[in-house]
């Protein structure tokens, strides 16, 4: 039963990490695309 427990925890952690990376990259890409001459 511990296998399913750790599998679920790792799945949640990986999903959260991927979601954070995806949202961060998308936000940075949108900000860069919207205002490229700010930097």
C-alpha positions in Angstrom: 0.0 0.0 0.0 2.9 2.3 0.6 3.8 2.0 -3.1 0.5 3.5 -4.1 1.0 6.2 -1.5 4.4 7.3 -2.7 3.3 7.0 -6.3 0.4 9.4 -5.7 2.6 11.8 -3.8 5.2 11.8 -6.6 2.5 12.2 -9.2 1.1 15.2 -7.4 4.5 16.7 -6.9 5.5 16.2 -10.6 2.2 17.6 -11.8 2.5 20.7 -9.6 6.1 21.2 -10.8 5.2 20.9 -14.4 2.2 23.2 -14.0 4.4 25.8 -12.3 7.0 25.6 -15.0 4.4 25.8 -17.8 2.6 28.8 -16.3 5.9 30.6 -15.6 7.3 30.0 -19.1 3.9 31.0 -20.7 3.7 34.2 -18.6 7.3 35.1 -19.4 6.7 34.4 -23.1 3.5 36.5 -23.1 5.2 39.4 -21.2 8.2 39.3 -23.6 5.9 39.1 -26.6 3.6 41.9 -25.4 6.4 44.4 -24.6 9.7 43.4 -26.3 11.3 46.9 -26.0 11.0 47.3 -22.3 14.4 45.7 -21.6 
